[in-house]
Every structure is written in C-alpha cells, then in structure tokens.
C-alpha cells in the first residue's frame, strides 16, 4: 500500500483490507500520552543537520511512535544516519531493520530491469508468455490478460483496480475459502484465484495501483532467473552495492535486529484457519505473499544506499535507468507526475531534473524514500502507521523537506564506509 502519488493525503487509522473483516481497534503499545517521557537517539550526531533530529522527534512524539530511523545523503555521501526511540527499553540503532512495505517495489522494478539489461527478458513481453494462469474449475481466464506486458505490470497499468474489486494480496481468507485450500496461502493460490477473475480495466487504459501486479513481477523474476526472488535480488543487486542487511521479512517471527511493530488494530490470523484474533502487524496479513510488492526489511541507511544506485550508471546502465524514469502510456497527473518502473516520478520545472519517491504502509509500518533533483536523498521509517492522535503519517514528507531546506551548510563527511564494508 502507498499514499497517493499526486499528494500525500491523510492516512486513516485503519486502511485497506490488511486488517481482516471483523477486526476492531485494540490496545496500542505506546501512544501519544506517554510519548514525551523518553527520547533516545543513536548514531553520529551532526549539529549542522539537527533540523532532521528535531523534525523526527516532534513527528514521533506527537504520534507515540516508539521506533524510527532517518538517513540522508548529499551529493552521494551519507551525511546522517540516526535511530530514534521513545521507549526506554527499546534500542533503535541506525542499522536496525524495519519492514518497508511498498518501498519494496523499487527493488522489484530494478530486478526486472536487470533481467532486461542482461538480455533475458523484454518489457514488451506479455506476462502470459512467462507464467501459467490456470483458473479454478468452471472459470475462464480474461482474454485481455494477454495484453498485460511486463512494463504494464510495473507501471500499474495491468487492469486490476483494488478500488473496484479489492486487493487480492489482502484477501487471504476469501481466497482460501474459494479454492478450498488452507492458510497460509502461497503465491500460486493467489494467482490461481485471480486467473478466474475478470480484469477491472482494459490493460494500458488507466493507472490503478496494484500490489498483485508486483506479486506477478516477482514470479516472473523467479521463472526467468531460475532463482528465488530474494536470492536473485541479493545476488544481482544488493551484493554489488555492499548491502548485506536487507532481507525478506516474516509475518510473525523477527530477524535479529528487527524492531517490534505496533498498531491500534487487531485482525483474524491468515497464518492458519483458526480464526484467532491477533495484533494487526503479526499475522493479519501474510508477509510471505507480499515479497515482491511489500516484503523487504531494511534500515534507513540501506534505503539511501539503494537509492544511490539510481543516481548514475552502474549496476543498472544508462539505458536501464532511462527506462525506469520513462513516462507511461497513460496515467500522467495534472502536475506532470507519473509512476515509472517502481518509482513515483515528478519532473522539475523546466524538465531539467526529477524528484522520485515511494512510500510504504502496512499495519505496523510506515516508510518513505525520496530522491531529489538537487542531489539529496533521504529515507524515514517507523514501526507504526496509526495511533490515537489521528495525525497523518504522510506529513513526514513535508517535515523532511523542511529539515532539508533549513540546512545552511552541508557536511563534507561520508558515513557510508561506517555502515557498508
């Protein structure tokens, strides 16, 4: 899930279908009432960039967020990497891991482009030429599916509209019942279910954000490369960048260094058929099926290191990067912004540069990754997306711009060697 690419809107306390039907607001771990009692910051303090610390402190304390991170690069150098906590027993380091939700789409888009660059795939190839779509007995595949190309998957032009038919990546119980299979679902279950459903739109006719399109892109990567989605990304993209911490997350258990996740909400588990009510971040949706559309764990320094890959030819060559930023066949907003291959893109005035970004949002998670036309990039990640205050989490975008615009002299140091060896 992500916020609108047109503008960051107000995020509802409970959004989307990620919280199962029948879920109710539950107790929250932490909250605005006691948020000001503790403030802990880790990583190297940089006086010239104290505005970022101040903005993150105000943002987190106002919402009762117990864990957050920020990382900032300037002209390709890591100038700030900080971990924050408002809970005395919670140690958040700059290297702590957070679910980053839909920021993962930047990874999947790049993985597809690496396959294209290596001559193993074409963006114009129909997804039906690579994957097999077998509907449930008695149902048929929509003939228009043959018009869904790899490019249309990545640009959200595949014809699936969650505002019309819902998001299949968060319909585990309904899919399990329809197919007569147990939960936890597999990717193949979701694909089989969707193979028998009609498209909501003609492919290529309208932008409609689709997690399912990226689920399919992940399976394309596996089929073409012969590797698991995670293995391919690590081998071909992350290892050359010396990014070693990033990994796919799990629904219930945590990796070493991963923060706890918090939410006001609960939901029915999709880990099995027990119907048990669980905290929303821990089993009300499946991280296993979210991999390519929202499954990665990362630290804020990992994310800006990742973003730096898009600044100049390297792992991806100039032709591949041009494809990432290319305008789609349709879907331009009134301000000129659009969705490229895994990134939101807004050309700057005069068309001489571009700002690119992605947000991520799941129960227990909010993330933001931004690349600016002026040579700045930043990432902010948090361990919740809702709280009793009702305040927007999308406001972090304006807070980060405010901090950046308040810097009078950018530091000359580079912290990348400290975190990436």
C-alpha positions in Angstrom: 0.0 0.0 0.0 1.2 3.5 -0.7 -0.1 7.1 -0.4 -1.3 8.9 -3.4 1.5 9.9 -5.9 -0.4 13.2 -6.5 0.0 14.4 -3.0 0.4 12.8 0.4 -3.1 12.5 1.9 -4.3 11.9 5.3 -3.8 8.2 6.3 -6.8 6.7 8.0 -6.3 5.0 11.3 -7.3 1.7 9.7 -6.8 1.5 6.0 -7.2 -1.2 3.3 -8.1 -4.8 3.7 -5.0 -5.7 5.5 -7.0 -5.8 8.7 -9.4 -8.7 8.4 -13.1 -8.2 8.3 -14.5 -8.0 11.8 -11.3 -6.5 13.2 -11.7 -3.8 15.9 -9.5 -1.2 17.3 -7.4 -2.8 20.0 -5.0 -1.7 22.6 -1.9 0.2 21.4 1.6 -0.4 22.5 2.7 3.1 23.4 0.8 6.2 22.4 0.9 10.0 22.4 0.0 10.1 26.1 3.4 9.0 27.3 5.5 9.7 24.2 7.4 12.7 25.6 8.7 10.7 28.6 11.7 9.3 26.8 13.8 10.3 23.8 16.8 8.3 22.7 18.9 9.0 19.6 21.7 6.7 18.3 24.2 7.2 15.5 26.5 10.1 14.9 25.0 13.5 15.9 25.6 16.1 13.2 25.0 19.6 14.5 24.5 21.1 11.0 21.7 18.6 10.4 20.0 18.9 13.8 16.8 20.0 12.0 16.3 16.4 11.0 16.6 15.3 14.6 14.1 18.0 15.7 11.6 17.1 13.0 11.7 13.4 13.7 11.4 14.0 17.5 8.3 16.2 17.0 6.8 13.7 14.5 7.3 10.6 16.6 6.3 12.1 20.0 3.1 13.6 18.5 2.1 10.1 17.4 3.5 7.9 20.1 5.8 6.2 17.6 8.3 4.1 19.6 10.9 3.4 16.8 12.1 5.4 13.9 15.1 6.0 11.7 16.3 8.6 9.3 19.2 8.6 6.8 20.2 11.5 4.5 22.7 11.6 1.6 24.1 14.7 -0.1 25.9 14.5 -3.4 26.2 10.8 -3.0 27.6 10.9 0.6 25.8 9.6 3.6 25.8 12.6 5.9 23.2 11.5 8.5 22.2 8.1 9.9 20.1 8.1 13.1 18.0 5.7 15.1 15.3 7.0 17.5 13.2 5.6 20.3 10.6 7.0 22.6 10.6 3.8 24.7 13.3 3.4 27.4 13.7 -0.4 26.8 13.8 -0.2 23.0 17.2 0.3 21.4 16.9 1.5 17.8 20.2 1.8 16.0 20.8 3.2 12.5 21.3 -0.4 11.4 18.0 -1.8 13.0 15.7 -3.4 10.5 12.2 -2.2 9.6 9.6 -3.5 7.3 9.5 -1.0 4.4 6.3 -2.2 2.7 5.8 -0.8 -0.8 9.2 0.8 -1.0 10.0 -2.8 -1.9 8.5 -2.0 -5.4 11.6 0.0 -6.2 13.6 -3.2 -5.7 11.3 -5.4 -7.8 11.3 -2.8 -10.7 15.1 -2.8 -10.7 15.3 -6.6 -10.6 13.1 -6.7 -13.7 15.3 -4.1 -15.4 18.5 -6.2 -14.6 17.0 -9.1 -16.4 16.1 -6.9 -19.4 19.6 -5.4 -19.3 21.1 -8.9 -19.4 19.0 -9.9 -22.4 16.9 -12.4 -20.5 13.6 -10.5 -20.7 11.8 -7.8 -22.6 9.5 -5.2 -21.1 7.1 -5.8 -24.0 6.7 -9.5 -23.3 3.2 -10.5 -22.2 3.2 -11.9 -18.7 1.1 -14.9 -20.1 4.2 -15.8 -22.2 6.2 -16.4 -19.0 3.7 -17.5 -16.3 0.9 -20.1 -16.5 -2.5 -18.9 -15.4 -4.9 -21.8 -14.6 -8.2 -20.7 -13.2 -10.4 -22.7 -10.8 -12.6 -25.3 -12.4 -15.5 -23.8 -14.2 -13.9 -20.4 -14.6 -12.0 -18.8 -17.6 -9.1 -16.5 -18.0 -9.9 -13.0 -19.2 -8.8 -12.8 -22.8 -7.4 -9.3 -22.1 -4.7 -10.8 -19.8 -2.6 -11.5 -22.9 -2.3 -7.7 -23.3 -0.6 -7.3 -19.9 3.1 -6.8 -20.6 5.9 -6.7 -18.0 6.0 -2.9 -18.4 2.3 -2.6 -17.7 2.7 -4.7 -14.5 5.4 -2.4 -13.2 3.5 0.8 -14.2 0.2 -0.3 -12.6 -1.5 -0.5 -16.0 -2.3 -4.2 -15.8 -6.1 -3.7 -15.4 -6.5 -4.7 -11.7 -8.2 -1.9 -9.7 -8.3 -2.6 -5.9 -10.9 0.2 -5.6 -13.2 -1.9 -7.8 -12.6 -5.5 -6.8 -10.4 -5.2 -3.7 -6.7 -6.1 -3.2 -6.2 -9.9 -3.6 -2.9 -9.6 -1.7 -5.0 -8.9 1.4 -7.9 -11.3 0.7 -6.4 -14.5 2.2 -9.5 -15.8 3.9 -11.7 -15.3 0.9 -9.2 -16.9 -1.5 -8.6 -19.9 0.8 -12.4 -20.5 1.0 -12.9 -20.1 -2.7 -10.1 -22.5 -3.6 -10.7 -24.9 -0.7 -7.1 -24.6 0.5 -5.7 -23.9 3.9 -4.0 -20.7 5.0 -1.2 -19.6 5.0 -1.6 -19.0 1.3 1.1 -19.4 -1.4 1.7 -17.2 -4.3 0.3 -19.9 -6.6 -3.0 -19.8 -4.6 -3.4 -16.1 -5.2 -2.5 -16.4 -8.9 -5.0 -19.3 -9.4 -7.8 -17.4 -7.7 -7.1 -14.3 -9.8 -6.8 -16.3 -13.0 -10.5 -16.9 -12.9 -11.4 -13.2 -12.1 -12.1 -10.7 -14.9 -9.9 -7.7 -15.1 -11.4 -4.4 -13.9 -10.0 -2.4 -16.7 -8.6 -2.9 -20.2 -4.8 -3.2 -19.8 -3.0 0.1 -20.5 -6.1 2.2 -20.2 -5.8 3.6 -16.7 -3.4 3.8 -13.9 -4.6 1.7 -10.9 -2.2 0.9 -8.2 -1.8 -2.9 -8.0 0.1 -4.9 -5.4 -1.0 -8.0 -7.3 0.9 -6.8 -10.4 4.1 -6.8 -8.4 3.3 -10.2 -6.9 3.3 -11.4 -10.6 6.5 -9.5 -11.3 8.2 -11.4 -8.5 7.2 -14.7 -10.0 8.5 -13.5 -13.4 11.9 -12.8 -11.8 11.9 -16.4 -10.4 10.8 -18.0 -13.6 13.3 -16.2 -15.8 16.3 -16.3 -13.5 15.8 -19.8 -12.0 16.5 -18.3 -8.6 14.1 -17.4 -5.7 13.1 -13.8 -5.8 15.1 -13.0 -2.7 18.2 -14.8 -4.0 18.1 -13.0 -7.3 17.8 -9.6 -5.7 20.6 -10.2 -3.3 23.0 -11.7 -5.8 22.4 -9.3 -8.7 21.5 -6.0 -7.0 22.3 -5.8 -3.3 25.7 -7.6 -3.1 27.3 -5.3 -5.7 26.2 -2.4 -3.5 27.5 -4.0 -0.3 24.0 -4.0 1.1 24.0 -7.1 3.4 21.3 -6.4 6.0 18.3 -6.3 3.7 16.2 -9.4 3.6 12.6 -10.5 3.2 10.5 -10.2 6.4 8.3 -12.7 8.1 4.7 -12.5 9.3 5.2 -13.4 13.0 8.8 -14.0 13.8 11.5 -11.3 13.7 15.0 -11.3 12.3 18.0 -10.3 14.5 18.0 -6.5 14.8 14.4 -6.1 13.6 12.2 -3.7 15.5 8.8 -4.6 17.1 5.7 -3.3 15.2 2.7 -1.6 16.8 -0.8 -0.8 15.8 -4.2 0.1 17.3 -5.8 -2.7 15.3 -6.3 -6.4 15.5 -7.4 -8.9 12.9 -8.1 -12.5 12.2 -4.9 -14.5 11.5 -4.2 -15.6 8.0 -1.4 -17.9 9.2 -3.9 -20.8 9.6 -7.6 -21.4 9.7 -8.0 -21.0 13.5 -9.8 -17.6 13.2 -7.7 -16.3 16.1 -7.6 -12.6 16.7 -4.0 -11.3 16.5 -2.3 -7.9 16.7 -2.6 -6.5 13.1 1.2 -6.4 12.3 1.6 -10.1 13.4 -0.4 -12.3 11.2 -3.4 -10.4 9.9 -1.7 -10.3 6.5 0.9 -12.6 5.0 4.4 -11.3 4.5 5.2 -14.5 2.5 2.9 -13.5 -0.3 3.9 -9.8 -0.1 7.5 -10.3 -1.0 7.8 -8.5 -4.3 5.2 -5.9 -3.6 6.0 -5.1 0.0 8.1 -7.7 1.8 11.6 -6.3 2.3 13.2 -5.4 5.6 15.8 -2.6 5.5 17.4 0.2 7.6 17.2 3.8 6.5 21.0 3.8 5.6 20.3 0.7 3.4 17.5 2.5 1.6 19.6 5.6 0.8 22.4 3.3 -0.3 19.9 1.6 -2.5 18.6 4.9 -3.8 22.2 6.0 -4.8 22.2 3.2 -7.3 19.8 5.2 -9.4 22.0 8.3 -9.5 24.4 7.1 -12.2 25.0 4.1 -14.4 26.5 1.1 -12.5 24.5 -2.0 -11.6 21.9 -0.6 -14.0 23.3 1.0 -17.1 22.1 4.3 -18.6 19.5 2.6 -20.9 18.0 0.7 -18.0 17.8 3.9 -15.8 16.1 5.8 -18.7 13.5 3.0 -18.8 12.9 3.3 -15.0 12.1 7.0 -15.4 10.3 6.8 -18.7 6.7 8.2 -18.9 4.0 5.5 -19.2 1.5 5.3 -22.0 -1.2 6.8 -19.7 -1.6 7.9 -16.1 0.1 11.4 -16.0 -1.2 13.5 -13.2 -2.1 17.2 -13.7 1.2 18.2 -12.1 3.1 16.0 -14.5 3.9 13.3 -12.1 3.6 9.6 -13.0 4.5 6.1 -12.0 7.7 4.8 -13.7 9.1 1.3 -13.1 8.8 1.0 -9.3 9.1 4.7 -8.6 6.8 7.8 -8.5 8.3 10.4 -10.7 7.7 14.2 -10.8 9.8 16.2 -13.4 11.0 19.5 -12.0 10.1 22.9 -13.5 11.7 23.2 -16.9 12.1 19.4 -17.2 15.8 19.5 -16.3 15.5 17.1 -13.4 13.2 14.9 -11.5 12.1 14.2 -7.9 11.4 10.5 -7.4 10.0 8.7 -4.3 8.0 5.9 -2.9 6.0 5.4 0.3 5.2 2.2 2.1 2.3 1.4 4.5 1.2 -1.7 6.3 -0.2 -2.3 9.8 2.9 -1.6 12.0 4.9 0.1 9.2 5.3 3.5 7.5 8.2 4.3 5.2 9.4 7.0 2.8 12.2 7.1 0.4 13.0 10.2 -1.6 15.5 11.2 -4.3 15.6 14.9 -5.2 16.8 16.7 -8.3 19.2 18.7 -6.2 21.4 15.7 -5.2 19.7 15.0 -1.9 18.1 11.7 -0.9 16.6 10.6 2.4 14.7 7.7 4.0 12.5 7.7 7.1 11.0 4.5 8.6 8.7 3.9 11.5 7.2 1.0 13.4 3.6 2.0 13.2 1.2 3.8 10.8 -1.7 4.6 13.1 -2.3 5.9 16.6 -4.9 7.6 18.7 -3.9 11.1 17.6 -5.3 10.6 14.1 -2.5 12.6 12.7 -1.3 11.9 9.2 1.8 9.9 8.7 2.2 11.3 5.2 3.2 14.6 7.0 6.7 13.2 7.3 7.3 14.2 3.7 6.8 17.9 4.5 8.8 17.5 7.7 11.8 16.1 5.8 11.7 18.9 3.2 11.5 21.5 6.0 14.6 20.0 7.6 16.5 19.9 4.3 15.6 23.4 3.4 16.8 24.6 6.8 20.4 23.4 6.3 22.8 26.3 5.7 26.0 24.3 5.2 26.1 20.6 4.2 28.7 18.5 5.9 31.6 17.1 3.9 31.9 13.8 5.7 30.7 10.4 4.4 29.3 7.8 6.8 28.8 5.1 4.1 32.2 3.4 4.9 31.0 3.1 8.5 27.9 1.0 7.6 28.9 -0.7 4.3 32.2 -2.6 4.1 
